[in-house]
Structures are given as structure tokens and as C-alpha cells.
Amino acid sequence: MTTAYAVSGNQGVPLAFLGVAAVLVLFTVGYAAMSRHVANAGAFYAYLARGLGRPAGVAGSFVALVGYNAIQIALYGLFGSAMSNFVAEVAGLRLPWWSWALFAMVAVGWLGLLRVDLNARVLAVLLIIEVLVVVAFDVVGFTRPADGAVTTDPLQPPTLLAGGIGAVIAFTVASFTGFESGAIYSEEARDPRRTVARATFVAVTFTGVFYALSAWAMVAATGSSDLQARAAAEGPGLLLGPLAEAFGPLTDDIAALLLLTSVFAALLSFHNSVARYLFVLGRERVLLGLLSTVGAHSGGPIAGSITQSLLAMVVVVGFTIAAADPMLSLFGWFSGLSAVAVVLLMTGTSIAVISFFRKNRTAPESVWARLIAPAVAALLLATVLTVLVGNFDAVLGTDPSSAARWVLPGVVLLAALSGTAWALWLRGNRFDVYVGIGGSEPAPDHGDPENRAPTVYRRRAGETGPADWFGNSTAGPESSSPRPDADADLFDASERSQDETTEFTRPDLRD
């Protein structure tokens, strides 16, 4: 939030949060409806594949990997910078930001190898603490405004349109990134038909209202004339200062520590999202099958977790060697990159929802959920994407005429084109892999039924579903061999039942 003010100087951030939240609520209507029929840890990947065809699914998976990796790695810049300042103030020890970033990387990688339910408990505790801190700041900001009164200017459209809107939208969208992650855990949820939709609606609504109030409180607490300069100079300290003045200097240290835990929680969450995307792509053999390896005791996607950690380490080391600023460069640039990727994914997914329900007309969803809401969301998201890319120079702080403004959005485009090309190559050279894109089943639990801990599992070549895990495939001739006349781009109704959610009892193969 402070970075949005520092980079753009635009005080319309509160209105941007409300506007983006409204668009995402519309998106969530169709997204949640489709989640009741498709349970896959690939989320966007599976939805795009089932709605728009397999090439779109692979393209979406590549874009998702860019987007989720970008925001996760960006947060290492924020964490390293904040942690370095905190330790210097408390203990008088000033270590470089990258040392703390690497320390967090090791901790995140270790937790990523554990069970998802343990991670959920860690995240829940940290989230509650973060909310309490920000609520305290909001109270202080609104009751002790720097200008003597709280104005509604940050909620007025002219304020938002005054300038730097590209940076505002980028950081606003980046703040929402992850609200859709409930679908990524759908294979591990007890009741994905209900929990995924409920979690997504709660996440986007709470985030929009809560962040809008906090952004407004920040303007009130700091004062409109000094906001950009102080945000650039103090960073997260802009949040901590008013708390120290109101509750004492000890509160400053406590709030700083809690801010760090909230950033760490986000690091862990996005790490898990990337790991599960890699797991799905490995399981369906779109990428290396080794990526489908899961832990012997945790059941977590250990290969995906390790891969994400190694990638993050390479990027952080690269920015360290380049002596780049961890906040304005690593955090700012990669947040913008993530925003472009996520908005593109949501736009495509909204269109995929319409196509999916057009091919599955008997699915018990209303016209509002299957057509109207996703259509409006697609139009609005496409508009947001256009404004974001067209004003990306505000994110980088470059001249509007500079070619550098197109480099990071170009990375997203390159990922989409590469995914499409790879899917087409699979169609021509590995058709058995191609026909399984976006439609694989969850891996079975092989381990102790008391703790639900499967052993390391890697999908065998040719597996198409639960029956194959018993060595008794039910795949008929049409599905077990390549069909030259098959629709290579769309899932037709003959391949699956009208109810797209597959339910089965996970076997215990020790018997």
C-alpha cells in the first residue's frame, strides 16, 4: 500500500481498492460456479483447458507460474528490507536485506514441505494478528487526522484519475492476488463444492473493504501534502509511526514484528500456490513428471516446492548482484508483473466459464452465474488490463516513451505464447499427454489412513484416473488411444459426464 503511494503519488488508492473489488466479485460469481464442477489443484489451468481448450489451459498455466512466482519473489524484497530495518532499530545490527530474504526463503521452503493443514493453521494465526494491527492503525488514522479533519477526496473519481493510475491499479491488483487460491486447494478440501466458493467470496469482499479503509486511514494519518514523500522515505514505517505515537514506542516494535509475520504468511501462501501448479503440470506430464512427486509423510508437492525455492533464490541473488533496490525494483517491478499476469488469467477464465457452461447446459447453475456475471467481468477485466499495460511506465518510474515499459508485460505475453506452442507440440507429438490436459484426477493416498499421509507418489505413464491405480483401467478404446478425429481443442460431452466433478474413494494400496 505504501509503495502504491510512493510510486504513483495518487491518493485515489482507496477508491481503486473498492473498484477492483467490485470487478473481482463479478469474476468470483462465475469462478465459484465452475469450481463446483471442476476440482483441480491447477485452478486457472484446469478452468481454461475445460472451457477454452487445452492450448489455452497450458498457456494459462505458464502465465500463472509467471504471476504467482513474481508476487512471491517480490515479497522477498519487502521482507528483506523491512526485516533489515527492524533488526537495526531493535538490536543495532544492520544486515543486508538479501540475508534476511534468504533466511525467509529457507523457512518458507521447509514449511512448504509440510501438510497443507499445518500451513493453514500458521497462516490463520498470522492473518488474525495482522488484522488486529491494521484495525488499530485505522482507528488512529481516523481519530487523529494530520490535517485536522478526514476528507472524502480519496474516494472521489477525479482523485483516482489525476495521474499514475497504472501504478495504482498494478499495486491494487497485486494486493488481491491469492484471493482465488481456494480452488488451488480444491483437491485437498473435504467439500470443494461449498468451501472453494465460500472462501473466494469472503476473501475478495473482506480484502476490498478492509484495504480501502486502511488506505483511506493512511491518507488521513499522514496528510495529503506529505503522503508521497513520506511513503517513499519511510515505506512500511508510515504505518508504524502513528501506532507508536498513540500507544507508545514499544507498540512500534510490536507492530513492525507483526508486519513481518504477515509478509511471511503471504510468502508461504504464494509458495504453496506455485508448488501445486507445478505438481499438476507434472502429474499430467505437461512438464517433467518428476514435479508430481509428493512427500512420504506430508503428502505435499515436494518437487514443486523445491523448484519454486530454487527459482526465488536465483532471482534474489541476481537482484543482489545488480545492487537493485529491494523495494522500488524487486518489489515494485515484480508486483506489476504479477498484476498483468493475474488480470490476463482472470479475463480468460471469465470467458472460459461461459464456454464451459455452454457445453454443459444441464449443470445446475443460474444464467447470472453461467453467463451474465462472467461476461460483464470479462469486459471490465479487459478494460483494467488495457489501462494497466498502457500505463505500465508509472510502475517502473520510466518515461512513457521508453521501450522498457513493455519488457515486463512482454514476459507475460511470451509465457502465454510459449504455453500455446508447447500444447500444440504435445498435440502433434505426444497426443496421449495432450488429451489428459486439464482433466486428471487427484493422486491416491497410499499411506496411513489415520494421518492421511501418502507415500511419495508419481503418476505412471498412461494413467487416466482412479481405475488405473488399481491396474484395472476402465478407459475404453476411444479414450485409451489417440483419436485422429478427436476434437483437439475442446472437451466434448462424450468424454465426461455432465457433472464435471469426479468423486471416488481414495484406495489404500497397502491391501
Disulfide bonds with the S-S distance in Angstrom:
none
